[in-house]
Amino acid sequence: MHTLYWSPGACSIAPHIVLEEIGEPYAASRIAIDAVGTAETLVEPGYLKINPKGRVPAMTLEGGGLLTEAPAIMVYLARAHPECCLLPPDPVGEARVYEWMNWLATAVHAVAFAQVVRPQRFVHEPKDFPQVKAKGRHNVAAAFAFIEQQLRGNEWATAGQYTLADIYLLFFYLGAKSAGNPMAMAFPAWTAVAERTLRRSSVQRVIEYECAAA
């Protein structure tokens, strides 16, 4: 049985949803994350022995071994369970999903989001934090505008079907909404895709579980 290590509000919600989509038994272990977004000052210091990166998500595999990084875990699960149809069957469609996920993981999450919520990853001096945060807000706004443009007129993010890309996009949507952004008003196309995703029972189960365990 796989074990997913997750934290409330983290991108680990995306592979958590994929595990629910698959429908096979798994374990979920909640990990506390410090203000820098790592596990270096955890109450559970043993997690660093499991994942030396000190971040979530991580997933131990049923047959042994460890996978880290949300896109890698999600792709592994989708490829291991093709019957769930979380990746398009054609090479171009599959590549489009990877295109979404690579961009979201790097330019949006590791740069723009991190600049806003964890400026200490970019500069040492607290006096420089406001400038980094301001640049991050600019980068987030540009990324969100791009997402809205790409989703306009589309039922799902890619290939005309629900895929890993829609699941990963939901993490960013929920994060922005919880921060007080008027998502429905500012991003109607993205909101429509997010609401379709939120209607899935697998998504609802994960959100209910993570809220209860937070």
C-alpha positions in Angstrom: 0.0 0.0 0.0 1.3 3.5 -0.9 1.7 6.1 1.8 1.3 9.7 0.9 2.9 12.4 3.1 0.9 15.6 3.0 0.3 19.0 4.7 -2.8 21.1 4.9 -2.9 23.8 2.2 0.1 22.2 0.3 0.2 21.0 -3.3 0.1 17.5 -1.8 -3.7 17.8 -2.2 -3.2 17.1 -5.9 -1.6 13.6 -5.6 -4.0 12.9 -2.7 -6.9 13.5 -5.2 -5.3 11.2 -7.7 -5.1 8.4 -5.1 -8.8 8.8 -4.5 -9.5 8.8 -8.2 -7.7 5.4 -8.5 -9.7 3.9 -5.7 -7.1 1.5 -4.3 -6.2 1.5 -0.6 -3.5 3.9 0.6 -2.3 5.5 3.8 -2.0 9.3 4.4 0.4 10.8 6.9 0.0 14.4 7.9 3.3 16.3 8.1 3.8 19.7 9.7 5.7 22.3 7.7 7.6 25.2 9.1 7.3 28.9 8.1 9.9 28.4 5.4 7.9 25.6 3.8 10.2 22.7 4.8 10.3 20.0 7.4 13.5 21.2 9.0 11.9 22.2 12.3 9.3 19.6 12.4 7.6 18.1 15.5 8.1 14.9 13.5 11.9 15.1 12.8 11.8 11.5 11.5 10.3 12.7 8.3 13.7 14.0 7.1 14.8 10.4 7.2 12.0 9.5 4.8 12.3 12.5 2.5 15.6 14.4 2.9 14.2 17.3 0.9 12.0 18.0 3.9 9.0 18.9 1.8 5.6 17.5 0.8 4.4 15.6 -1.0 6.3 12.4 -0.8 5.0 8.9 -1.3 6.4 5.6 -0.3 5.6 2.9 -2.9 4.0 -0.4 -2.1 6.9 -2.3 -3.6 9.5 -0.1 -1.9 11.1 3.2 -2.7 10.1 6.8 -2.5 8.7 9.3 -5.0 8.8 13.1 -4.4 7.4 16.1 -6.2 3.7 16.4 -7.0 3.9 16.0 -10.8 6.1 12.9 -10.6 3.8 11.2 -8.1 0.7 12.1 -10.1 2.2 10.9 -13.4 3.3 7.6 -11.8 -0.1 6.9 -10.4 -1.9 7.8 -13.7 0.5 5.6 -15.7 0.2 2.8 -13.3 -3.6 3.0 -13.6 -4.5 3.8 -17.2 -8.0 2.6 -16.7 -8.7 5.8 -14.7 -8.0 7.9 -17.9 -6.2 10.7 -16.1 -3.8 11.1 -19.0 -4.9 11.5 -22.6 -4.3 8.4 -24.8 -2.5 10.3 -27.5 1.1 11.6 -27.3 0.2 15.2 -28.0 -2.6 15.2 -25.4 -0.3 13.7 -22.8 2.4 16.2 -23.6 -0.1 19.0 -23.1 -0.8 17.7 -19.6 2.9 17.7 -18.8 3.2 21.2 -20.3 0.6 22.5 -17.8 2.1 20.7 -14.9 5.7 21.7 -15.5 4.8 25.3 -15.8 2.5 25.2 -12.8 5.2 23.5 -10.7 8.0 25.9 -11.7 7.0 29.4 -12.8 3.8 29.5 -10.8 4.4 27.5 -7.6 8.2 27.6 -7.1 8.6 31.2 -8.2 5.4 33.3 -8.1 3.6 31.8 -5.2 6.8 31.4 -3.2 7.7 35.0 -3.8 4.4 36.0 -2.2 4.3 33.6 0.8 8.0 32.8 1.4 10.2 35.7 0.3 12.9 34.4 2.6 13.7 31.8 -0.1 14.8 34.5 -2.4 16.6 37.1 -0.3 18.2 37.1 3.1 17.3 40.6 4.5 13.7 41.1 5.8 13.9 44.6 4.5 13.8 43.2 1.0 10.8 41.0 1.6 8.2 43.6 0.5 9.8 44.1 -2.9 10.0 40.3 -3.5 6.3 40.0 -2.4 5.3 42.8 -4.8 7.1 41.1 -7.7 5.4 37.8 -6.7 2.0 39.3 -6.8 2.7 40.7 -10.3 3.9 37.2 -11.4 0.8 35.5 -9.9 -1.5 38.0 -11.6 0.2 37.4 -15.0 0.0 33.6 -14.5 -3.6 33.7 -13.5 -4.5 35.8 -16.5 -2.8 33.3 -18.8 -4.6 30.4 -17.1 -8.0 32.2 -17.6 -7.1 32.8 -21.3 -6.2 29.2 -21.9 -9.3 27.8 -20.2 -11.8 30.2 -21.9 -14.3 28.2 -23.9 -12.9 24.8 -22.7 -14.6 22.3 -20.5 -11.2 21.0 -19.2 -7.6 22.2 -19.3 -6.6 19.9 -22.1 -7.7 17.2 -24.6 -11.4 17.6 -23.9 -11.2 15.4 -20.8 -10.6 15.6 -17.1 -6.9 15.0 -16.5 -4.1 15.5 -14.0 -3.8 19.1 -15.3 -7.3 19.9 -13.9 -6.4 18.4 -10.6 -3.2 20.4 -10.3 -4.9 23.6 -11.4 -7.4 23.1 -8.5 -4.6 23.5 -5.9 -3.7 26.9 -7.2 -7.4 27.9 -7.5 -8.2 26.9 -3.9 -5.0 28.5 -2.6 -5.9 31.8 -4.3 -9.5 31.6 -3.1 -8.6 30.9 0.5 -6.3 34.0 0.4 -9.4 36.1 -0.4 -9.1 36.5 -4.1 -12.4 37.0 -5.9 -11.9 34.0 -8.2 -15.4 33.7 -9.6 -15.6 37.3 -10.6 -12.0 37.7 -11.9 -11.6 34.3 -13.5 -15.0 32.9 -14.7 -13.5 30.3 -17.1 -11.1 28.9 -14.5 -13.9 29.0 -11.9 -16.1 26.8 -14.2 -13.3 24.2 -14.6 -12.6 24.3 -10.9 -16.3 23.8 -10.0 -16.5 20.8 -12.4 -13.5 19.3 -10.6 -15.0 20.1 -7.2 -18.2 18.2 -8.0 -16.2 14.9 -8.3 -16.7 12.7 -5.3 -13.0 11.9 -5.1 -12.2 15.6 -4.8 -14.9 16.1 -2.2 -13.6 13.2 -0.1 -10.0 14.6 0.0 -11.1 18.1 0.9 -13.3 16.8 3.7 -10.5 14.6 5.0 -7.8 17.3 4.8 -10.1 19.9 6.5 -10.9 17.5 9.3 -7.3 16.6 9.8 -5.8 20.1 9.5 
